[in-house]
């Protein structure tokens, strides 16, 4: 038997931007007929030549082999092609060019609810997914209680999954994917939906799966998780494989290129962003309390984080929310701040402006941190950029004693008081 679990050869995937991107949902007969009548006009320009849709290669000439029992981390920025690769490996979509061979039963967790029938209950979906994986009913029954215990949804087991929260969806989906004995497990960034305890639980389970000799393909922005779980890392950028080697080397390669790109491109030019574009961040600046721009922040100091933005037109909404998250260099979230928790409301946005978030007594030890920023309008992301910028925090007298704690002892600083009591 070959020791190869996955073999990809010259995989490429072409998407047409604009075609079929019309209004979602049900369409009337009149709308369909109007589209049919206009179709010939779309294919020709004024000179009578055929007009091609804008296209993008989500993947281009991607080749690799994964051996049985390997745990591989897929690293890359948003839009790099990571999720497209997993969808091809999961047979959800076909490649435009190239081939992929899978040697073993595949379990995948790509998007919330992928593979679930919304009208069926949690119980029924467990059996459905097991059948899709080719498992016998007796094997599913043997694993059933373990799946339910892991997912922690026993109370809602006989409720249609369309009524589940996103967290319940993910817990059940991961439990099914990991426990039904797949020989190849494909996991996308959806673990970010769960809470910290659930993420730790999932990472532990993936470690167990790997130790049994099964293959794990893991996509994540959390470099610490990739470092701890994986032995090999593949870096993808704009649909191309840039690096394939030891996970430590892959992480260092990715972080070096990330720093270079942040210096080379302005925030407005960055393409690795999500959202509908109603609002777009243009730059981020850090100011001290006197209004002077700074390049570094002291531990325990006060700082204003200024998020500059532009819009196409003045936005009026009672539901505008802004947030930011600090991450370590390895992608571990440190803390978040957003207008929901502060109950700050913006009724409208000008065509250009800036959101200002003041952080008092910054509780971070000296190190380099990365910021993710986002703005939502009517519960939809208008703009969301991971690793939007970085900031250096230098030692400051956070404790007021002249003593410092290094970042190796924790990612946050907390002021406490000690006393001695007799018992």
C-alpha positions as CSV (number, residue, x, y, z in Angstrom):
1,X,0.0,0.0,0.0
2,X,1.3,3.5,-0.9
3,X,2.1,5.8,2.0
4,X,0.6,8.8,0.2
5,X,-2.7,10.1,1.5
6,X,-3.1,13.2,-0.7
7,X,-1.6,13.9,-4.1
8,X,-2.3,17.2,-5.9
9,X,-0.8,17.9,-9.3
10,X,-1.0,21.3,-11.0
11,X,-4.2,22.3,-9.3
12,X,-5.7,25.5,-10.6
13,X,-9.1,27.1,-10.0
14,X,-10.5,30.0,-12.1
15,X,-13.4,32.1,-10.9
16,X,-15.4,34.5,-13.0
17,X,-16.1,37.7,-11.0
18,X,-19.5,39.2,-11.7
19,X,-21.1,36.3,-13.6
20,X,-23.8,34.7,-11.5
21,X,-23.2,37.2,-8.7
22,X,-26.6,38.8,-8.9
23,X,-29.3,39.1,-6.3
24,X,-29.4,36.1,-4.0
25,X,-32.5,34.1,-3.2
26,X,-35.5,33.3,-5.3
27,X,-36.0,35.0,-8.7
28,X,-39.2,35.8,-10.5
29,X,-39.9,34.5,-14.0
30,X,-39.8,38.1,-15.2
31,X,-36.3,38.7,-13.8
32,X,-35.0,35.5,-15.3
33,X,-36.5,36.3,-18.8
34,X,-35.0,39.8,-18.6
35,X,-31.6,38.4,-17.8
36,X,-31.9,35.9,-20.7
37,X,-32.8,38.7,-23.1
38,X,-29.8,40.8,-22.0
39,X,-27.3,37.9,-22.0
40,X,-26.2,38.3,-25.7
41,X,-25.4,42.0,-25.1
42,X,-23.1,41.2,-22.2
43,X,-20.9,39.1,-24.4
44,X,-20.1,41.8,-26.9
45,X,-18.7,45.3,-26.5
46,X,-19.3,48.3,-28.8
47,X,-16.8,47.1,-31.3
48,X,-18.6,43.8,-31.7
49,X,-16.0,41.8,-29.9
50,X,-16.7,39.3,-27.1
51,X,-16.4,40.9,-23.7
52,X,-14.8,38.6,-21.2
53,X,-15.8,38.7,-17.5
54,X,-13.2,39.6,-15.0
55,X,-11.5,36.5,-13.8
56,X,-9.3,35.5,-10.9
57,X,-7.1,32.4,-10.3
58,X,-7.9,31.4,-6.8
59,X,-5.3,28.6,-7.2
60,X,-2.6,28.3,-9.9
61,X,-0.4,25.3,-10.5
62,X,-0.5,24.0,-6.9
63,X,1.3,20.6,-6.4
64,X,2.2,18.7,-3.3
65,X,2.0,15.2,-1.7
66,X,1.0,14.4,1.9
67,X,1.9,11.2,3.5
68,X,-0.3,9.1,5.7
69,X,-0.2,10.3,9.3
70,X,1.2,13.7,8.4
71,X,-0.3,16.8,10.1
72,X,0.0,19.8,7.7
73,X,-0.7,23.4,8.5
74,X,-1.9,25.6,5.6
75,X,-0.8,29.2,6.2
76,X,-1.8,32.3,4.2
77,X,-3.5,35.6,4.3
78,X,-7.2,36.1,3.5
79,X,-7.9,35.5,-0.1
80,X,-4.7,33.4,-0.6
81,X,-6.7,30.4,-1.8
82,X,-6.6,28.2,1.4
83,X,-10.3,27.6,1.6
84,X,-10.6,27.0,-2.2
85,X,-7.9,24.3,-1.8
86,X,-9.8,22.6,1.0
87,X,-13.1,22.7,-1.0
88,X,-11.4,21.0,-4.0
89,X,-9.9,18.3,-1.6
90,X,-13.4,17.8,-0.1
91,X,-14.9,17.4,-3.6
92,X,-17.2,20.4,-3.0
93,X,-15.9,22.1,-6.1
94,X,-13.9,20.9,-9.1
95,X,-10.6,22.2,-10.2
96,X,-10.4,24.1,-13.4
97,X,-7.1,22.4,-14.2
98,X,-5.0,19.7,-12.6
99,X,-5.9,16.6,-10.6
100,X,-6.1,15.5,-6.9
101,X,-6.1,12.0,-5.6
102,X,-7.3,11.1,-2.1
103,X,-6.4,7.7,-0.6
104,X,-8.8,7.2,2.2
105,X,-12.1,8.3,3.7
106,X,-12.3,12.1,4.1
107,X,-14.0,14.1,6.9
108,X,-14.1,17.8,6.5
109,X,-15.1,20.9,8.5
110,X,-15.0,23.8,6.2
111,X,-17.9,26.2,6.8
112,X,-20.5,26.3,9.5
113,X,-23.1,23.7,8.7
114,X,-21.5,22.3,5.5
115,X,-22.9,18.9,4.9
116,X,-25.9,19.4,7.3
117,X,-29.5,19.4,6.3
118,X,-31.2,22.3,8.1
119,X,-34.5,20.6,8.4
120,X,-33.1,17.4,10.0
121,X,-32.4,17.2,13.7
122,X,-28.9,16.9,15.2
123,X,-29.5,13.2,15.7
124,X,-30.5,12.7,12.1
125,X,-27.6,14.7,10.7
126,X,-25.1,12.5,12.7
127,X,-26.5,9.4,10.9
128,X,-26.6,11.3,7.5
129,X,-23.0,12.4,7.7
130,X,-21.9,8.9,8.8
131,X,-23.6,7.4,5.8
132,X,-22.0,10.0,3.5
133,X,-18.6,9.0,4.9
134,X,-19.5,5.4,4.0
135,X,-19.8,4.1,7.6
136,X,-22.0,1.3,8.7
137,X,-24.9,2.1,10.9
138,X,-23.5,-0.1,13.7
139,X,-20.2,1.9,13.6
140,X,-22.2,5.2,13.8
141,X,-24.2,3.9,16.8
142,X,-20.9,2.9,18.5
143,X,-19.6,6.4,18.1
144,X,-22.9,8.2,18.7
145,X,-22.7,8.9,22.5
146,X,-19.1,10.1,22.2
147,X,-20.1,12.6,19.4
148,X,-23.0,14.0,21.5
149,X,-20.8,14.3,24.6
150,X,-18.1,16.1,22.7
151,X,-20.6,18.5,21.0
152,X,-22.4,19.2,24.3
153,X,-25.8,19.5,22.6
154,X,-27.7,16.6,24.2
155,X,-30.6,18.9,25.2
156,X,-31.0,20.0,21.5
157,X,-30.3,16.6,19.9
158,X,-33.8,16.2,18.5
159,X,-34.2,19.9,17.4
160,X,-33.7,20.8,13.7
161,X,-30.3,22.2,13.2
162,X,-31.7,25.3,11.5
163,X,-32.5,26.5,15.0
164,X,-28.9,26.0,16.3
165,X,-26.6,28.9,17.0
166,X,-23.4,29.1,15.1
167,X,-21.5,27.8,18.1
168,X,-23.8,24.7,18.4
169,X,-23.4,24.1,14.6
170,X,-19.6,24.1,14.9
171,X,-19.5,21.9,17.9
172,X,-21.7,19.3,16.3
173,X,-20.0,19.6,12.9
174,X,-16.5,19.1,14.4
175,X,-17.6,16.3,16.6
176,X,-19.1,14.4,13.6
177,X,-16.0,15.1,11.4
178,X,-13.5,14.1,14.0
179,X,-15.2,11.0,15.6
180,X,-16.5,9.2,12.6
181,X,-13.1,7.7,11.9
182,X,-12.0,9.7,8.8
183,X,-8.6,8.7,7.4
184,X,-8.1,12.3,6.2
185,X,-9.4,15.2,8.3
186,X,-9.7,18.6,6.6
187,X,-10.3,21.5,9.0
188,X,-10.7,25.2,8.0
189,X,-10.6,28.3,10.2
190,X,-14.1,27.7,11.5
191,X,-12.7,26.9,14.9
192,X,-12.5,30.6,15.4
193,X,-16.3,30.6,15.9
194,X,-16.1,28.6,19.1
195,X,-15.1,29.9,22.5
196,X,-11.5,29.4,23.9
197,X,-12.5,26.2,25.8
198,X,-14.0,24.6,22.7
199,X,-11.0,25.6,20.5
200,X,-8.7,23.9,23.1
201,X,-10.9,20.8,23.1
202,X,-10.8,20.7,19.3
203,X,-7.1,21.1,19.0
204,X,-6.7,18.3,21.6
205,X,-9.0,16.1,19.5
206,X,-7.0,16.8,16.3
207,X,-3.8,15.9,18.2
208,X,-5.5,12.6,19.2
209,X,-6.5,12.0,15.5
210,X,-3.0,12.6,14.3
211,X,-1.5,10.2,16.9
212,X,-3.6,7.4,15.5
213,X,-1.9,7.7,12.2
214,X,-4.6,9.6,10.3
215,X,-3.8,12.6,8.1
216,X,-4.8,16.1,9.2
217,X,-4.9,19.2,6.9
218,X,-5.3,22.3,9.1
219,X,-6.0,25.8,7.9
220,X,-5.5,28.5,10.5
221,X,-4.4,32.1,11.2
222,X,-3.3,31.0,14.7
223,X,0.4,30.3,14.2
224,X,0.7,29.0,17.8
225,X,-1.8,26.3,17.0
226,X,0.0,25.4,13.7
227,X,3.3,25.3,15.6
228,X,2.0,23.0,18.3
229,X,-0.2,20.7,16.2
230,X,1.6,20.4,12.9
231,X,5.0,19.2,11.8
232,X,4.8,20.6,8.3
233,X,3.7,23.9,6.9
234,X,2.6,25.1,3.5
235,X,2.5,28.8,2.8
236,X,0.0,30.0,0.1
237,X,0.0,33.5,-1.4
238,X,-2.3,34.6,-4.3
239,X,-3.0,31.0,-5.2
240,X,0.6,29.9,-5.4
241,X,2.6,27.7,-3.0
242,X,5.5,29.9,-1.8
243,X,6.9,27.6,0.9
244,X,6.6,23.9,1.9
245,X,8.7,22.6,4.8
246,X,9.0,22.4,8.6
247,X,6.2,24.3,10.3
248,X,8.6,26.5,12.2
249,X,10.3,27.6,9.0
250,X,6.9,28.1,7.3
251,X,5.7,30.3,10.1
252,X,8.9,32.4,10.0
253,X,8.6,32.7,6.2
254,X,5.0,33.8,6.5
255,X,5.6,36.4,9.2
256,X,8.6,37.9,7.3
257,X,6.5,38.3,4.1
258,X,3.7,39.7,6.2
259,X,5.9,42.4,7.6
260,X,7.3,43.2,4.1
261,X,3.8,43.5,2.6
262,X,2.6,45.8,5.4
263,X,5.6,48.1,4.6
264,X,5.1,47.9,0.9
265,X,1.3,48.5,0.6
266,X,-0.9,51.0,2.2
267,X,-3.9,49.7,4.2
268,X,-6.2,50.9,1.4
269,X,-4.3,49.0,-1.2
270,X,-4.5,45.7,0.7
271,X,-6.5,43.0,-1.0
272,X,-6.6,40.5,1.8
273,X,-9.7,41.9,3.4
274,X,-13.4,40.8,3.7
275,X,-16.6,42.8,3.6
276,X,-19.0,44.5,1.2
277,X,-16.9,47.6,0.9
278,X,-19.5,50.1,2.2
279,X,-16.6,51.3,4.5
280,X,-12.9,50.8,3.9
281,X,-10.1,51.4,6.3
282,X,-7.3,53.6,4.7
283,X,-4.7,53.8,7.5
284,X,-4.1,53.3,11.2
285,X,-2.2,55.7,13.4
286,X,-1.2,55.6,17.1
287,X,-1.4,58.9,19.1
288,X,-0.3,59.8,22.6
289,X,-2.8,61.7,24.8
290,X,-1.2,65.0,23.6
291,X,-2.1,64.2,20.0
292,X,1.4,63.3,18.8
293,X,1.8,60.4,16.4
294,X,3.9,57.6,18.0
295,X,5.6,54.5,16.6
296,X,5.8,52.7,19.9
297,X,3.7,52.4,23.1
298,X,4.9,51.9,26.6
299,X,3.4,49.2,28.9
300,X,0.9,50.9,31.1
301,X,0.7,54.0,28.9
302,X,-2.4,55.6,27.4
303,X,-2.8,55.6,23.6
304,X,-5.4,56.6,21.0
305,X,-5.8,54.2,18.1
306,X,-7.0,56.1,15.0
307,X,-8.7,54.0,12.3
308,X,-9.1,56.2,9.2
309,X,-11.8,55.3,6.7
310,X,-13.6,56.3,3.6
311,X,-17.1,55.6,2.3
312,X,-18.7,56.0,-1.1
313,X,-21.5,58.1,0.3
314,X,-22.7,59.3,3.7
315,X,-24.0,56.3,5.6
316,X,-26.9,56.6,8.0
317,X,-27.7,53.6,10.2
318,X,-28.5,52.9,13.8
319,X,-26.4,49.7,13.6
320,X,-22.8,50.6,13.0
321,X,-20.1,48.9,15.1
322,X,-16.3,49.0,15.0
323,X,-13.8,46.7,16.7
324,X,-10.2,45.8,16.9
325,X,-8.2,42.9,18.3
326,X,-4.6,42.6,19.4
327,X,-2.7,39.4,18.4
328,X,0.8,38.1,19.3
329,X,3.2,37.5,16.4
330,X,2.0,33.9,16.4
331,X,-1.6,34.8,15.9
332,X,-2.8,34.3,19.5
333,X,-5.5,36.8,20.4
334,X,-4.6,38.9,23.4
335,X,-7.7,41.2,23.8
336,X,-10.4,42.9,21.8
337,X,-12.2,46.2,22.1
338,X,-15.4,47.2,20.2
339,X,-18.3,49.6,20.4
340,X,-20.7,46.9,21.4
341,X,-19.1,46.3,24.8
342,X,-18.7,50.1,25.4
343,X,-22.3,50.7,24.0
344,X,-21.0,53.5,21.8
345,X,-23.3,54.3,18.9
346,X,-22.6,56.1,15.6
347,X,-25.8,57.1,13.9
348,X,-24.1,58.1,10.6
349,X,-20.6,58.1,9.0
350,X,-19.2,60.9,6.8
351,X,-17.5,60.1,3.5
352,X,-14.1,60.2,5.3
353,X,-13.2,60.2,8.9
354,X,-11.6,58.2,11.7
355,X,-12.7,56.1,14.6
356,X,-10.7,56.7,17.7
357,X,-10.3,54.1,20.4
358,X,-8.5,55.2,23.6
359,X,-6.8,52.5,25.6
360,X,-5.8,53.4,29.1
361,X,-3.0,51.7,31.0
362,X,-2.1,49.4,28.1
363,X,-1.7,46.0,29.9
364,X,0.8,44.5,27.5
365,X,4.4,43.4,28.1
366,X,7.2,44.5,25.7
367,X,6.8,42.8,22.3
368,X,5.4,43.3,18.8
369,X,1.7,42.9,18.3
370,X,-0.6,42.8,15.2
371,X,-4.0,44.4,14.9
372,X,-7.1,43.1,13.2
373,X,-9.8,45.8,12.5
374,X,-13.4,45.6,11.5
375,X,-16.5,47.7,10.9
376,X,-20.0,46.3,10.6
377,X,-23.1,48.0,9.1
378,X,-26.5,46.3,9.7
379,X,-24.7,43.2,11.1
380,X,-22.7,42.8,7.8
381,X,-19.0,43.3,7.6
382,X,-18.2,46.4,5.6
383,X,-14.5,45.9,6.1
384,X,-12.4,43.4,8.0
385,X,-8.6,43.2,7.8
386,X,-6.5,40.7,9.7
387,X,-2.9,41.9,10.4
388,X,-3.9,45.4,9.4
389,X,-0.8,46.9,11.1
390,X,1.7,46.1,13.8
391,X,2.8,48.0,16.8
392,X,5.8,47.7,19.1
393,X,5.2,47.9,22.8
394,X,8.3,48.8,24.9
395,X,8.9,48.4,28.6
396,X,7.0,50.8,30.8
397,X,6.5,51.1,34.6
398,X,3.1,49.4,34.5
399,X,3.3,48.3,38.2
400,X,4.8,51.6,39.4
401,X,7.7,49.8,41.0
402,X,10.3,50.0,38.3
403,X,10.1,46.2,37.8
404,X,9.1,44.6,34.5
405,X,7.7,41.2,33.5
406,X,8.8,39.8,30.1
407,X,6.3,38.6,27.5
408,X,7.5,35.1,28.0
409,X,5.6,35.0,31.3
410,X,2.3,35.9,29.7
411,X,0.5,38.0,27.1
412,X,-1.1,40.4,29.6
413,X,-0.1,42.5,32.6
414,X,-2.4,42.5,35.6
415,X,-1.9,44.6,38.7
416,X,-2.4,42.7,42.0
417,X,-1.9,43.0,45.7
418,X,-0.2,40.5,48.0
419,X,-0.7,40.0,51.8
420,X,0.2,37.4,54.3
421,X,-2.3,35.8,56.7
422,X,-1.8,33.4,59.6
423,X,-4.0,30.3,59.6
